[in-house]
Amino acid sequence: MRFSPLPRIVLILLTVFTALAFVAPLPFAIVLPGQAQNIFDKIITVKNQKSYAATGRLDLMSIRVTNPNTWIIGPEIVYSWLKADQAVYPRSAIYPDGATQESETKQAKADMVNSQDNATTAALSFLRLHPEYGISANDLHIRNISFDVKKTGGPSGGMIFAIGVIELLTEKDLLHGRHVAGTGTISTDGKVGAIGGINEKIRSAQKAGATIFLAPFGNRNEIEHIPAGIQVRIVSTLSEAVLALNK
């Protein structure tokens, strides 16, 4: 059976529509690995209270996301799909309706401050409940602990902040000279919550030299293709995170 060729005008129209579809803006967001920041390098400060130098490195992880004002075109999506360290999500899975770069920046800063307050409260509560760490309730003052994070925002650093506070306030050595990274929100009672971009953060941590990564229980089913040389330890509370480091 022979098929008649498509008329030239139809071929032209199909070519034009295909080209337009390829470069048309699409409602997607691209997630890329961010930076690893050692929180003992001028991020956490303890004043007017005895503290102890950390023996290892504890990294705060971040991701980079295309801003909500940006529409992604086809070639960018294809390129990101092909890149092992990037991920493509529907924009609605990352940003709420009506989000702008300004509103997201403002919210990220507020979330960061809240995570630091929660982390300090959770860390001090942990120490009060564990006298074996050698700290009495009267020794702890939340106002003596401050944070200075300029390169990232959001709530996902909460668990790492809390571990950092515990490490600095006690003689017990949690890190034992190791390079540790992790992510997860924290509540005032020490519950660790899920975050976005877990695989990108694990890959960034491995590239930065971390050998242990603490990940939230809520992200356990999303983790895939763990790079060689880094162990991922799943935790659901601050106590479990401390235990994972003591093993």
C-alpha positions as CSV (number, residue, x, y, z in Angstrom):
1,M,0.0,0.0,0.0
2,R,1.4,3.4,-0.9
3,F,0.8,6.5,1.2
4,S,0.5,9.9,-0.4
5,P,3.0,12.4,0.9
6,L,1.7,15.2,3.1
7,P,1.1,18.5,1.3
8,R,4.0,21.0,1.6
9,I,1.9,23.5,3.6
10,V,1.0,20.8,6.1
11,L,4.7,19.9,6.6
12,I,5.5,23.6,7.1
13,L,2.8,24.0,9.6
14,L,3.8,20.9,11.5
15,T,7.4,22.1,11.6
16,V,6.4,25.5,12.9
17,F,4.1,24.1,15.6
18,T,6.8,21.6,16.7
19,A,9.4,24.4,16.9
20,L,7.0,26.7,18.8
21,A,6.2,23.9,21.2
22,F,9.9,23.2,21.8
23,V,10.6,26.8,22.8
24,A,7.3,27.7,24.4
25,P,7.6,28.5,28.2
26,L,6.5,25.6,30.3
27,P,5.3,25.5,34.0
28,F,8.3,23.6,35.4
29,A,11.0,24.2,37.9
30,I,14.6,22.9,37.9
31,V,16.3,21.9,41.1
32,L,20.1,21.9,41.2
33,P,22.6,21.1,43.9
34,G,23.6,24.0,46.1
35,Q,26.5,24.6,48.5
36,A,27.8,22.8,51.5
37,Q,28.5,25.2,54.4
38,N,30.3,24.1,57.5
39,I,28.2,25.5,60.4
40,F,31.2,25.7,62.6
41,D,32.8,28.3,60.3
42,K,31.2,31.5,61.7
43,I,27.6,30.3,61.3
44,I,26.9,29.3,64.9
45,T,28.2,31.5,67.7
46,V,28.0,30.8,71.5
47,K,28.6,33.8,73.7
48,N,28.7,34.2,77.5
49,Q,28.6,30.5,77.9
50,K,31.2,27.8,78.0
51,S,31.6,26.0,74.7
52,Y,33.9,23.4,73.2
53,A,35.5,23.3,69.8
54,A,34.1,20.8,67.3
55,T,36.5,18.1,66.1
56,G,34.9,17.6,62.7
57,R,32.9,19.3,60.1
58,L,29.1,19.6,60.0
59,D,27.6,20.8,56.7
60,L,24.4,22.7,56.1
61,M,23.1,21.7,52.7
62,S,21.1,23.7,50.2
63,I,19.6,23.4,46.8
64,R,19.1,25.9,44.0
65,V,15.7,26.3,42.3
66,T,14.8,28.3,39.3
67,N,12.7,31.2,40.6
68,P,8.9,31.3,40.3
69,N,9.0,34.2,37.8
70,T,10.9,32.0,35.3
71,W,9.3,29.9,32.7
72,I,11.4,27.0,31.5
73,I,11.6,26.0,27.8
74,G,11.9,22.6,26.3
75,P,15.7,22.4,25.7
76,E,16.3,23.4,29.3
77,I,14.0,20.6,30.5
78,V,15.7,18.0,28.3
79,Y,19.1,19.1,29.4
80,S,18.2,18.9,33.1
81,W,16.6,15.4,32.6
82,L,19.9,14.3,31.1
83,K,22.0,15.7,33.9
84,A,22.4,13.3,36.8
85,D,22.6,16.1,39.4
86,Q,19.5,18.0,38.3
87,A,15.8,17.3,38.7
88,V,12.7,18.7,37.0
89,Y,9.4,19.2,38.9
90,P,6.1,20.8,38.0
91,R,6.3,24.3,39.2
92,S,3.1,23.7,41.3
93,A,5.1,21.1,43.3
94,I,7.7,23.7,44.3
95,Y,5.8,27.0,44.6
96,P,2.3,27.9,45.7
97,D,0.0,29.8,43.3
98,G,0.9,33.4,42.9
99,A,4.4,33.0,44.2
100,T,7.0,35.6,43.2
101,Q,10.7,35.8,43.7
102,E,10.1,38.5,46.3
103,S,7.5,36.6,48.3
104,E,9.6,33.4,48.2
105,T,12.7,35.2,49.4
106,K,10.8,36.8,52.2
107,Q,9.3,33.4,53.2
108,A,12.6,31.6,53.0
109,K,14.2,34.1,55.4
110,A,11.3,33.8,57.9
111,D,11.5,30.0,57.7
112,M,15.3,30.1,58.3
113,V,14.9,32.2,61.5
114,N,12.1,30.0,62.7
115,S,14.2,26.9,62.1
116,Q,17.1,28.4,64.1
117,D,14.8,29.2,67.0
118,N,13.3,25.7,66.9
119,A,16.8,24.1,66.7
120,T,18.1,26.0,69.7
121,T,15.0,25.1,71.8
122,A,15.2,21.4,70.7
123,A,18.9,21.2,71.4
124,L,18.6,22.7,74.9
125,S,15.6,20.5,75.6
126,F,17.7,17.5,74.6
127,L,20.5,18.5,76.9
128,R,18.1,19.0,79.8
129,L,16.7,15.5,79.3
130,H,20.2,13.9,79.0
131,P,22.2,14.9,82.1
132,E,24.9,12.5,81.0
133,Y,26.1,15.2,78.7
134,G,27.1,17.2,81.7
135,I,24.9,20.3,81.3
136,S,22.5,21.3,84.0
137,A,19.2,23.1,83.2
138,N,20.5,26.3,84.9
139,D,23.5,26.4,82.6
140,L,21.6,26.9,79.4
141,H,20.5,30.2,78.0
142,I,18.9,30.4,74.6
143,R,19.9,34.0,74.1
144,N,23.6,33.1,74.2
145,I,23.3,31.2,70.9
146,S,23.1,33.0,67.5
147,F,23.3,32.1,63.9
148,D,24.5,33.9,60.8
149,V,23.5,32.3,57.5
150,K,23.7,34.5,54.4
151,K,23.8,32.0,51.5
152,T,20.6,30.1,52.0
153,G,17.1,30.2,53.4
154,G,14.2,27.9,54.3
155,P,13.6,25.5,57.2
156,S,15.6,22.5,56.1
157,G,18.7,23.3,58.2
158,G,16.9,22.8,61.5
159,M,18.3,19.4,62.4
160,I,21.9,20.3,61.5
161,F,21.6,23.6,63.6
162,A,20.4,21.6,66.6
163,I,23.2,19.0,66.3
164,G,25.7,21.9,66.0
165,V,24.4,23.5,69.2
166,I,24.7,20.2,71.1
167,E,28.2,19.6,69.8
168,L,29.4,23.1,70.9
169,L,27.8,23.1,74.3
170,T,29.1,19.7,75.5
171,E,32.4,18.0,76.1
172,K,31.0,14.9,74.4
173,D,32.3,14.5,70.9
174,L,29.6,13.7,68.4
175,L,31.7,14.1,65.2
176,H,35.0,12.3,66.2
177,G,36.8,14.2,63.5
178,R,34.4,13.1,60.8
179,H,32.9,15.1,58.0
180,V,29.1,14.9,58.4
181,A,26.3,16.5,56.4
182,G,22.5,16.4,56.6
183,T,19.2,18.0,56.2
184,G,15.8,18.1,57.8
185,T,13.4,20.5,59.5
186,I,13.2,20.4,63.3
187,S,10.3,21.0,65.7
188,T,10.8,22.4,69.2
189,D,10.2,18.8,70.6
190,G,13.0,17.4,68.3
191,K,11.0,15.8,65.5
192,V,12.8,15.8,62.2
193,G,10.7,16.6,59.1
194,A,11.1,15.9,55.4
195,I,12.5,18.4,52.9
196,G,12.8,18.9,49.2
197,G,15.8,18.1,46.9
198,I,17.1,15.2,49.1
199,N,19.1,13.5,46.3
200,E,20.6,16.7,45.1
201,K,21.8,17.4,48.7
202,I,23.3,14.0,49.1
203,R,25.3,14.3,45.9
204,S,26.5,17.8,46.9
205,A,27.5,16.5,50.4
206,Q,29.5,13.6,48.8
207,K,31.2,16.1,46.4
208,A,32.1,18.3,49.4
209,G,33.8,15.3,51.1
210,A,31.2,14.2,53.7
211,T,31.2,10.5,54.6
212,I,27.9,10.5,56.6
213,F,24.6,12.1,55.6
214,L,21.7,12.3,58.0
215,A,18.4,12.2,56.2
216,P,14.8,12.6,57.4
217,F,12.7,9.4,57.8
218,G,10.0,11.2,55.7
219,N,12.4,11.3,52.7
220,R,13.5,7.6,52.9
221,N,11.4,6.5,49.8
222,E,12.8,9.2,47.6
223,I,16.5,8.5,48.1
224,E,18.1,6.8,45.1
225,H,21.5,6.3,43.5
226,I,23.6,7.0,46.7
227,P,27.1,8.0,45.6
228,A,30.0,5.8,46.6
229,G,31.9,6.9,49.7
230,I,29.0,8.3,51.7
231,Q,26.6,6.6,54.2
232,V,23.0,7.8,54.5
233,R,21.5,7.3,58.0
234,I,17.8,7.8,58.3
235,V,16.5,9.6,61.4
236,S,13.1,10.8,62.6
237,T,14.1,12.7,65.8
238,L,17.0,14.7,67.1
239,S,17.7,11.9,69.6
240,E,18.0,9.4,66.7
241,A,20.4,11.8,64.9
242,V,22.7,12.0,67.9
243,L,22.5,8.3,68.4
244,A,23.4,7.8,64.7
245,L,26.5,9.9,65.2
246,N,27.5,8.1,68.4
247,K,27.4,4.7,66.7
